[in-house]
Amino acid sequence: MSRSGRLAALAAALLLAVPATDIIFANPSSLVDSPGNLLTFHARFSGPEIARILQHGPWPVAAQRDPSNRVSGLPEAIAFGKVLFFEKRLSGNGGSSCATCHLPELDFTDGKARGEGFVLLDRNTPGLLDVRLNRWFGWDGAADSLWAQSLRPIVDRREMAASTTHVGALVRSDPELVAGYRKAFGVPPSGDDEVTLNVGKALAAFQETLESGRTPFDDFRDAVERGDSQAAMRYPAAAQRGLKIFVGKGNCSTCHFGPNFTNGEFGDIGIPYFVAPGQVDPGRYGGIQKLLESRANLLGKYSDDPARSSAAGTRHVRLEHRNWGEFRVPSLRNVAKTAPYMHNGHLATLRDVVRHYSNLNEDRLHADGEKILRPLKLSAAEEDDLVAFLESLTPSHPGSY
C-alpha cells in the first residue's frame, strides 16, 4: 500500500474512535508519528474524502519529455516554437497565427463561445495551459500527440488554411526562421512535408512549457499532507465546503481526478451536440475516425518513438456507437478564467456549469453503458460553495509565458 493509502486508512480508523465535530478531523500526515494529533478544518471530511483530496496533487507535475517528439524539452526547439506560435505568415493569407485564437493575455483561450474559424464543427477554443499532460488532444481526441494537434489548424481550411508547400517555402525563405530551424533540428529546412512536420514538433515543444501556477487549493492540499493546521485554515471556509461536495456527494472527482483534475478521457454530460437542424457534431466518434485515418498518429512513421511506447492508447482504441456525443473531460485548473464552458461554449459562467450538474436531465444521456452522472440537486448555498471551490483552482498570481 502507498504512503497516502496508509495515511488515509489510519485517518478513517481514527475517525471511528474520535467524536466528530464540525471542524475537527484527523490529520493523515501526523497520524504516523502522533495518532492523537488533529487537524482543524472549516468543513467535515471523512477519511476517504481526505484521501481523494491528497490525490489531487502535488502540483506542479514534473516535466517529462515526449518520446514521440525528438525535440521535446530542448531549449532551441522551445525558442523556435515560440517564434512560430506568433508567426502570422504561417497562415494561408498571412492574417492569423496560433496566438490569434490562443491569446496569452486570456490564458491561451479566446474568450468566445465558439472559435470563429470553425464552419462545420462549432466548438469552443480549448486553453493550452498544462496541455502537455493531455493524453488526447482537441475536444474529440482526433490527435494523439501535441505535435500532431499543432499541425492540424495550420493546414485546416477553416482555420489557418495553409498547405505544406506554403509552410515549407516560408521557413526556407526567411533567414531568421532558417536559423531557428537549424538550431532546433540540426539541419537546414528541406522538403515541404518534413519542414511542416518539424514546425508542428517545435510548436509542441513550446506549448509543453505553458504551465498554470499554484493555486489556493494546492496550498491547502499540501498543508493537509504535512499536518499544518494553521496553513490549512487559510483556505476559505466556502471553498472547503465546496471541496467536500466535489470529493463527496458530488462525485466530481470520478472524472476530474488527479493533479490535473481530469481523467483525460471522454464523456456525455447531456450537452446538446446538434450544431444546426440536421447537423450533428459526432464528438469522440468522429475524432476516433480521424485519428485512425491520420498519417500523423503515434503508430505512424512520423513518431520519433521507435518502440511506439506512447501509442498504447491509439493501438487499442475502437470505434463504438456510444462515442457519439462524447467530448473530452477538460482539466479544471485555471477554470475561473476560461469561460465560456463546454465543447460548444453552451454555459457562460461557472455557476451555470454547477447548475447544469445540479439539475441534470438524465434523459439527455446515453442509454447504453454505465451511467455515472446523477442530478446533484444542490441548494443555493451549496452551489455557492462549489463555485468557490472551483474558483480556488485558479492561480493567485498570473503566470509569465
Number of C-alpha atoms within 10 A of each C-alpha: 6 7 10 17 15 16 22 25 17 19 26 21 13 20 17 11 8 13 9 14 9 11 12 18 26 29 30 29 25 20 19 15 8 10 15 13 15 21 21 20 24 19 19 17 26 19 22 16 18 27 22 21 26 22 16 20 19 17 17 14 12 6 12 11 14 20 16 23 21 19 21 24 19 15 14 20 27 23 19 25 25 18 16 23 23 16 17 17 18 28 23 19 11 13 12 19 20 21 17 17 21 20 16 18 13 14 20 21 23 24 22 18 20 21 20 15 18 15 11 12 19 21 24 24 28 23 23 19 21 20 21 22 18 20 16 23 22 21 24 26 26 25 27 25 25 26 27 24 22 22 21 17 18 25 20 16 16 15 21 24 19 20 19 19 13 17 22 21 18 17 25 19 11 11 11 13 18 18 17 23 25 16 16 23 17 11 11 17 22 12 13 19 14 13 22 23 19 24 26 22 28 34 27 30 30 25 24 23 19 19 19 23 20 20 19 19 25 24 16 21 23 19 21 25 21 13 21 18 16 12 15 24 17 14 21 19 16 19 24 25 22 25 26 24 23 22 21 17 9 21 16 18 20 16 18 21 20 19 20 22 21 23 18 19 19 21 19 22 23 18 20 15 21 15 15 10 6 6 11 16 21 18 25 28 22 18 24 22 15 16 20 20 11 16 14 21 23 26 22 12 11 16 22 15 17 11 11 15 12 19 18 11 13 17 13 7 11 13 14 10 11 15 21 20 25 27 25 23 20 24 23 18 24 22 19 19 18 22 20 24 24 23 26 23 20 18 19 15 17 22 15 16 17 20 19 18 19 18 13 19 15 14 8 12 18 19 10 8 7 7 12 11 18 15 14 18 15 17 11 9 12 17 22 17 23 25 22 22 25 22 21 24 22 22 20 12 10 12 14 10 13
